[in-house]
Amino acid sequence: MNAPPAHNAICLGGPCHGMLTHIDQDIGVLAVPVPRRSPDDPEAVASYRVTRERVHHPSCSDPFIALHWADQAAQVCPCGCERSLPR
């Protein structure tokens, strides 16, 4: 039996923007651990909403499930992609 892929979803917007992760659910809101920049940073999570949207990423031929940041409304970021930004 084949193991499920290590990553099947990508976070869009928020503190985890661009991070690849693995999810096992089709609907709902997930608490995604925010990567710590240093060992002194406190552990934190950010809420991401599971969507039907699929996004291609150069690391894999199969599309990833798009997880949209649930903490803020979507805006356009400085790099031009649509993602959520802190106000």
N, C-alpha and C positions, 0 to 999 in steps of 0.2 A: 504494500500500500504506500502511496506517495504522501509525503508530509506536506501540510499546507505551506504556501509561500511565507517567508519570514515577514514580508511587508506587503500589505494589500490596500493600504489607505495612505493618503497624504493630507496633512493639516494645511489649511488655507486661511491666512490671517492670524492675528494674535501673536502671542509669545512663542508659539511652536510653528510658525509659518515655514512651510517647505519640509517639515520633518516627516519622515516615513514611519509608519507604525502598522501593527497588525490588529484587526478587529474581527470579531465573530458575531456581530449583530447587524441587522438590516435597517433598524429604525432606532431613534432615540438620541439622547445626548450623552456623551462620554466625558469622563474626567481624564484628561491626558496629562501625564507628568511633564512639567516644564523643565527643559534641560537646564542644569545649573552651570553657571559660567565659572564658578569657583567652589571649592569645598566649603567655604564659609557661607555661601548663599543658602537660605532656608529652602526646604522642599516646598514646592507649590504645584498646583494643578490648574489647568484651564479647561473650560467647557467647550466641547466641539460637537456640532450637530451632524449626524450621519445624513448624507443626501443620496439621491439617485444619480447625481452627476459623476462622470468618470473622467479622469485626467491622465493623459499620457505623460510619462516621465522617461528620460533617456536611459535609466537604469534597468528598464524592464520592457518587454514587448507587450505585456498585458496592461490595460489601463488600471489605474488606482481609483479606489473609492474616494470621493472628495469629502473631507470633513471641514465644515465651515465653522469658524470661531463664533460661538454663541453669546459672547460677552459684549459685543459692540455691533452697531449697524455698519453695513458695508460702505466703504469709501474708496477713492482711488488713491493708491500709495504713490510715493515719489518715483518708484521704478516703473509705474504705468500699469501694473497688474491690478485687478480688482481684488482687494482684500480689506479686512477690517483693520482700522488704525485706532490707537488711543486718542481720545479727544483732548 
